[in-house]
Amino acid sequence: MAGLLSQAGEITVGRGLSSRGYIIEVTASPSGGWSVIATNTKGISCMVDAGEAWQAVLPEPPPLPEVNQ
């Protein structure tokens, strides 16, 4: 699976643990391609979905504290 993703130019942009115990990994490429991969506790991975037009979303910064004058 890693070879397929590297050929597509994708790198890991996020991962988490699902409620079913799978590690979910999202990969994306600079050209907008993306993939979602699930890995079970035995280390077996499966591509769940893939697509195009990926857009990274950055969290908004916290508000600045108020300054009392």
MOLIN-V87242 format. One line per field, one symbol per residue. phi: phi as a letter, one per 20 degrees, with the letter a starting at -180 (. if undefined). burial: b if it has 24 or more other ideal C-beta (glycine too) atoms within 12 Angstrom, else e. Layout:
# MOLIN-V87242
phi->???
burial->???
This chain:
# MOLIN-V87242
phi->.gfffffemecfdabadffeneedcddbdgeofbbccdcefenedbfeabacmfcfdeffffffffded
burial->eeeebeebebeebeeeeeeeeebbbbbbbeeebbbbbbbeeeeeeeeeeeeeebeeeeeeeeeeeeeee
